[in-house]
Structures are given as structure tokens and as C-alpha cells.
Amino acid sequence: MYLFMHRKDLRIEDLRAFDRLRDQGQPGIHLLILDPVLLDEERANDHSGRTFLRAAGQLIKQYEQADRHLNLLYGNPAEVLAAVLRAHPVTEVVFHEDYTPYARRRDGALAEAAAAHAVPVYAVPNATLADIESFQQYSGKKDPYKVFTPFYRKMKTYLELFYSPASAVSLKDLDTVRLNEEVLRPYAVPPEVQALLERAAPSAEEPSAESVLTTFLEERLEDYDAKRDDYRGDFTSGISSLLNTGALSIRRVYERLLDCEHRDPWLRQLIWREFYLYQAQLDPFFFRYEEQYDMRELSDVHLKAWRSGTTGIPIIDAAMRELNATGRMPNRLRMVTAMFLTKNLLCPFPLGEQYFRRKLADYDHILNRGGWLWSSSIGFDAAPYFRIMNPVSQSVKFDPRGEYIRRWLPELAHLSDKEIHQPRPEAIVDLKLSRAVAIDRYRSLLATRVNLADADMVD
């Protein structure tokens, strides 16, 4: 009997681990553990947590429709695993790889718990289009790519030559087993979490992941390159939360895209996703860059105003109010608001990263961090420290009539098309002056970088 654990793979088709499980030819226990570390009360009640719970609810429904059983538990994953192994004759534990610091610690604890019962653990790559180790060997490079464009070119060619198609194995090809009551009782989902799960459950009218993808490919892909930065309307794919929870397979997306004309601009965006996942695996400092710089000259004095959308810079405030109300923010405005916080307001990037972690409905730790590193001029292929997006110029360029601002800041709707973009009298910062200060401050900050590898050797 095997044990399979769902994490960021909340679907029942095209899971690399399912290939292995089918080949075992034996029944298995399928688990989804709601981890209180990742789903604390604050996050569970905010947009990112509700997105995860919605995807979990959809997964439960898919298991029911397939006449298979998903065991839903709540608790520390290693403790839950140990309890399952004591109660059931499990011969192997299988899950998909994850690369965040917490995920690595969690999976190390899972491996220890399994080893205590002499049960092997298999972590299967699943999140990326390419096998990262194979791709790196193909590249012929000793060190990882640090610039996106050459990475993009090489990855595009690699996929054309060596892409491994989506699997035809689905949940219906597997036999599942219910856990014993002695395991279920102590790790039952608490009533308050169960209520949140039921509240977040998708409605019968909610489109499936595949239909969301189909709508984009058939109706918006042709104009994607021209309109993707036009944040007044809905011109993007709308699948980011589905990919980030694993409700939709990146391989299914890629294969559907290959059948389309006008595919290259959006393919480039999919490979940006690969680039960040690549960094998370091969850049040893990806999750530690803030430790390399002396950030004592930065401050959180304006963080509250930024969070609440009360900076007095209209496009910034409109974007933050949309985020707070809906969990959504157009990608162009994610860059603008992040750069405004880190550069104009001189706030350490981890504070903005942490806020987006709670608020973004399509939150993913690695992709979110990659975006914040880019905006704060830190890490691989980051924006140069002297490149600071002017919020007013961005607003005028991409929304000349200020329609987005009028929607989210109705108190400014009476202003003219020219006035609506300009800083308000109560603005907390002067854009021109703060830009000059930021360039000087970041020039000095980036010069303070410490090589962590050398520091670790000294320690």
C-alpha cells in the first residue's frame, strides 16, 4: 500500500507521481493535509488562503465524482504521517517536490518520520515544464543562467527537442483506501476551518480550469501582446491561481498553446514562470538575498499608507484598494506598486512581499518573491537600481482617461483626464525627489553585498 500526499497539485490528472503509483499496481492512501503553518487564521480568512481552500474544495469534489476517496486531515504533516504509518502497512510515501524553505524543512521532517518506520520516500518533480537538472546539463553551463533572455531562448529550444508530454494517467486508474478512525479522529479538520472550506467551495456555475484556459486561448490570446498591460479590462489569461494551486497542469497549458497562432508572447510569460522556479532550485541565495545587504537605511514608516492605499499617488492607491478588496492586481501594477514601495518609499522589499503573500488571490511564494526581487533590483536579472517606474507616467501611458483610478477611487472621479493621474495635495512623498534619493540609497545599498558562501565558511 502506498501513501500519496497532495500539496500544490490540487487536481486528479497529469500528476507525475500518478505514473509511479499506477505502475505499483496496489491500492493507496491519498491525503490532503491542511497545514496550520501555511493556513493560519489570518491567511485562511484572506484572499490567498481562500483561493487555496477553493481549490481544495474542488479537489474533494473531483475525488467524489471519480468514486475515489481523499482523506482530509489537519495538523503537522510529519506528525500526521507518523500516525498513518503506525496504523497502516504503507510501503512507500510519495509526493511532489517543492522548493521553498518551509517546504524543504517540512519534507525533511516527512523523510525522517518515514525513515523511523523504514518506509522509503519518493519526491517527484512536477511543477515545471522542463526537468531542471536535465535542462541545465543540456545548456552546457556550469553555473545557472542569471539573465532571462538567453534562458528563454535555450529553454524554448529544449522544450522543442525534449519536452515530456502530459500523462494520460488519472485518478480513475488508481484504487484508494480510507484511513482508520484512530488516525482520522485526532487530526480531524477543526469546525472553524471546515466552515471556511465550505464557504470557499466553488459554486456549480464556476467554470472549470480547462474552460478558463479555453476562453483565454480562443478569445484573448490573439490580442494578448497588445493588451496585456492594459489594466482597464480583463485581457490576461486568468489562470495564474489555477497554476499556482496546481488545479491546472502547466503541461496541459503548454500543449494547448502549441496548437495556437500568436503563441510566442504568452509562451514567453510561461517561461518567466520557469525562470523563477529554476532560480528557486539552483540559486542558493534566492530565499536569502535580504541577508546579503545592509538595509538599515531603509524604513517601514510609510508601509501602512501603502498597504491601505492612502499614499496620495492615485494609481498606487487604486491598485492597492483593488488588491485589498478582491485579491487581484494587474501584473503591470504589481511592478509599479512594488517599485514605488521599495524605491520611492525606501521600504525593505520583504515587507511588501509578505503583504502580497496574504492578499494575492493567485499567490505563489516563489513567483511572488521573484517579482519583488526584480522590483527591488536584487537577484538574477533584476531591474537596474536606477530604473524606477514613475507611477504618474505609467498611469498616463496605460490608462490615459484614468478609468481604472475612477473605478477604485470614486472620490477622484470628478477630476479631468489630466488631473486624475497627478499626486494629490496630501501625497506622502515627492516623486522626483524620492527618485533621486532612491538612486543614491540603492547605489550604496547594493555595494554592501556580502557573499553568503564566504560568510558561511567563516561561521
N, C-alpha and C positions, 0 to 999 in steps of 0.2 A: 504493500500500500504506500503510495506517495502522498506528500503534502505539498500543495501549491498555495502560495501567498500572493494575492493581488496587492498592488500598491499604486503606481502611476500607470496602470494598464487596465483601465476600467471598461473592458469590452470582452467579447466572447469569441472573436475571430482574429486571425492573423496575429497570434502571440507566439513568438519564437519558442517559448517554453512548452507550448501545447504540442509542438512537433515531438519533443522529447517524451512528453507524458503519453502521447498516443503510442509511441514505439514501445513503451514499457508494457503495454497490454494488461494493466492491472487497474483496479479502482483507486480513487484518491480522495483526499480531503481537500476541499477548496475553501480558503479562508480570506476574509477581508477583515483586517483588524483596524478599528478606529483608534488611532494612537493619540492619547491625550496630550502628548508633547506637540504634535502637529495640529491638533484640533482642540486647542484650549477654548475656554468660554468666549474670549474676545474674538478670536478668529472664526469660531463656529457661527457667531452671530454677524459676521461681516461678509463682504462680498466674496472674498476668495474662499472662505470656508463654506459658504452656501453653494458656490459652484461645485466644490468637491462633493458635498452631500447630495447635490442634484445628480451628479454623475454616478455616485454610489447607489442612489435610488434607482437609476436607470439600469445599472448593472444587476441589481437584485431582480428587477422585472425581467431582464433578459434571461437570467437563470431560470426563473419560473416558467417563462414561455418555452424554454428548451427542455423543460421537465428534468432539470438538474438542480442540485442543492448547493447553495452558497452559505457557508457558516459565517455569520456576522458576529464579531466579538469586540470588546472594548478593553484596552489595557496596554501594559508594556509588552511590546511584541516578543521579546525574549522570554518573559515570564509566561506568556500565553503559549509559546512554542513548547517550553519545558512541560507545561501541564498536558498539552496534547500528546507529546511523546511518551509521557508516563501512562497515558490512558489507551493509546492505540499503537499497533505494531507497524509504525512507519519505517520504511526502508530508505527513503531519501526525501530531502527537503529541497524544493525548487522555487526560485523567484527570479525576477528580472533585475538586472544591475541598476543601481542608482549611484550618483556621483557627488552629492552634496556632503558636506562634513558630517551633518547629523546622520544621513543615510549610511555613510561608511561606518560610523560608530555603531549604529543600530544593527547593521548587517554583521559587524564583527561580533556583537553580543549574540546574535542569532546563531552564528557559526559555533561559538563557544557552548551555547545551550545544546545544540545538536551533537557536538563532539562529546559532551558529557553522557550522551546516550549512544555513542558510537554510530551516529547516523550521518552520512555524508550530505553536504550542502552543494547545490549547483546554482550559480548565479549566471543567468543567461543574458547576453546583450540583446536589447530590443528597441531602444529609444531612437536610434539613428538610422538613416538610410544606408550608410556605409559602415562596415566593420572598421572601427577606427585604427586598430592595430594593423590590419591588412592595408588600409589606405596609407598609413604612414610608411610602411615598407614599400609600397608602390611609388610613393613620392620620391624615394631615394634620399630623403633628407634625414640627417642625424637629429636635428632639433625640430620642434614643431613650427609650423607656419605661424608667423606673427602679424602678417598683413592679409587682409581678406581677399583682395583681387586675385593674387596668384593661387591662394587656397581655392577660390571659386573655380578658376579655370581647371585646376588639377582635379578637383572633386567632380566637376561636371564630366570630365573625360573618364574618370574612374567609374562613375556610375554607368556611363555608356558601355563600358567594357565588362565590368564585374558585378553589376547590380544583382542582388539575390532577391527574387520576386517574393511577393506576399505569399504566405502559406495558405493552403486550401483547408487545413485542419481547423475545425471549430469545436466549440464546447460539446456539440452533439456527438462528436467522435469519442468522447470521454465518459467514464462512469464515475459518479460522485457519491460520497458517503457522508452521512450525518455524524456529527460529533456526539459523544456520550454526554449525558446530562451533567455528570460530575465535572466536565470541562465547561459546559455552557453556563452553568449557574454562577460561578464566581466571576466570570468575565462577560456577563450579560450587559447589553448596552443600557446605560442608565436612562430612566424615563425622560429626563430633560434633553438628552442627546437624541433619543428616539423621537421626541416631539419635533426637534429641529430637522431630523432626517425626513419625517413625514411632511413637514411644512415646505421643505425644499424639493420634494418629489416632483418630477416633471409632469405636466398636465398631459392629458390624452391628445391635445391639439398641438403640443410642442413637436416641431419637425425632428426627424431622426438626424443623426450625424451625417449619414450619406446624403440625405436630401438637402441639408445645408450646403454641403460641398457641391452638389449638382447645381443648385441655384446659382452659386457663385460662378462656376465654370461656364454655365450656359448663358448667364445674363450679365455678368460683370467683368469676366476675365479680359474680354477684348479691350475694354477701356481702362483696365487696372493701372497701366503705366501712366496714363494721362491724368487719372483722377485719384490715385491712392493718397495723395497729400491734400485733397480737397475734403477737409473735415466737416464741411457743412452737411454732407449727406453720407449715406451708407454705401461706400464704394469698395470696401475691403472684403476679405473672404468671410469673416465671421467665424472662422474655425479654430482660432487660437486657443480658446478654453477647451475645446474638444481634443485638440492635440495634446495640450498640457496635462489633462487628466488621463489621457490615454483612451478616451472614449472613441477616438478616431485614429486609425493607423496611418502613420506618416507614409508607409509604403503604399497603401491604397490611394492616398492623395497623389503621390508621385506618379503612380501608374495611370491614374485618371488624367493627370496633367499631360502626360506624354502623348495622349490622343488629341490634344487641343492645339489649335493655332494660337499665336500670340502668347506662347507659354513662357518665354525666356525671362521677362521682368519678374514674374511671380516665382519662377524657379529660383531666381537669384535670392529672393527672400527666404525660400525654404532652405537654401544653402547657408544663409546667415544663421539660421537656427542650428544647422550642423556645426558651423564655426564656433558658436558658443559652447555647444556640447563637447566639441573637440577640445576646446580650451579647458573645460572643467576636468577633463581626463588627463590632459598632457601638460598643462601649465601648473606647476606645483604651487604657484603663488596666487592662482585665480581667486581663491577664497581668503587670501591673506594680504592683499595689496595694502590695505589701510595700516598694516603693521610696519610697512616699509617707509612710511613718510611721517614726518613731524607735522601733525595737523593742529598743533596748539594755537596757531594764529587764526584758525577757523572758529566759528561760533554758531550756537543754535538760537541766538537771540531772536531771529525772525522766523524760526521754524513754525511756530504756532500760526502766524499770519499766513504763511504759505499753505499749511495744511487746511486752514479754514476758508481759503480763497478770499482773503481780505488784505491783499498786498497793495491794492490801488493800481495794479497793472491789469487792465481789463482782460486780455487774453489769458493771462495766468490764472486769474480768479475764476473765469468762466470754465477753464479746463479742470481746475480743482473742484469746483462745485459739481461738474458732471461726474467726476470720479467719486466724490463722496456720496452722491445721490444714487448712482447707477452701477458703479464698479467699472465703468468704461471710460476710456480716454483714447482719442485717436493717436496713432503712433507718432505723427509729426509733433503733436502737442506733448507727448511724453518726453521727447527730446528737448523741446523748448522749456517745459517746466523744470526738468531735471537740471538743465544747464543754468537756468535762472537761479535755482536754489543753490547749486554748488559754486557758481561763479559770481553772479550779481549779489547774492545774499551771503556768500562765503560760509556756507554751512557744510559740514562734513558729509560726504555722499552716503555713508551707511545709514544716516538718519532718514534720508529720503527713501533709500532702498527699503528700509524697514516699514515705512509708511505704505509704500506701494505693495509690499508683501501682504498687508492686511486688506487693502482696499481694492486691488485689481481683481476683477472677476476672472480674468484669464491668467492669474498669477502663476509663474513658474520660477523657482528660486534661481536657476542657472541663467535663464533668459533675462530675468529682471536684473540680476547682478551685472550681466554683460552690458545691458543698456546703461546702467548707472556708471560703470567703469568708463564706458565710451564718453559719456557726457562730462565726466569729471577729469578727462584727459589722463586716465590711469589704465594700465594694462595693454593688451595687444591691440594694435591698430586703433587706438583711441583718438578722439578729436584733438588736434593740437591745442595747447593751453591758451593760445591767443585767438582761437576760433570761438567766439561767444555769440550765439544767436541773439539777435535783438528782437525781443518779443513784439514790439510795435511793427517792425519791418516784416516779420513773419506773418503777423495778423493781416497787414495790408496786402501782402503778396498772395496769400492763400484764401482770404475771405474779404475782398475789397469792401463789400457792403456791411460787414460786421454782423452777418446773420447769426453766426454761432454765438457771439457775445450777446446779442439781443435775446437769444433763446435762454441762456443761462444766467444772464444779468439783466433781467427785465427792467430794473431800475435805471438802466442806461439806454433803454430802447428809444427814448426821445431824441438822442443825440444824432448829429449828422453822420454821414458815412465817413467823413474825415475825422471828426472829433471822437467817435466811439472807440478808436484804436489807441488814443493817446492816454498816457498816465493821468490818473485822477489827482486832484489837488492834495489828497491825503496819502498819496503813494509813499511807501516806506523807504524807497531808495531812488536815487537819481541814476537812470540807466547809463548815461555817458560816463559819469564819474565812477560808478561802481564797476564798469567795464575796465577802465584804466587801472583801478585798484586791483581787480581780479587778475589781470595780466601780470602785474608786478608780484602779487602774492603767490600766484601759481608758478611763476618762474622760479621763485625762491623755494617754494614747497617741493617741486619736482627735483630740485638739486639736492634735497635732503635724503634721497632714497638710499636705503640700507639694503645690501644684498643679504636676504634672509638665509641663504645657503651658508654664507660665510659666518653669519651670526649664530646659526645653529651649530656650526662646527666649534665655535668658541665656547658656546654653552656646554 
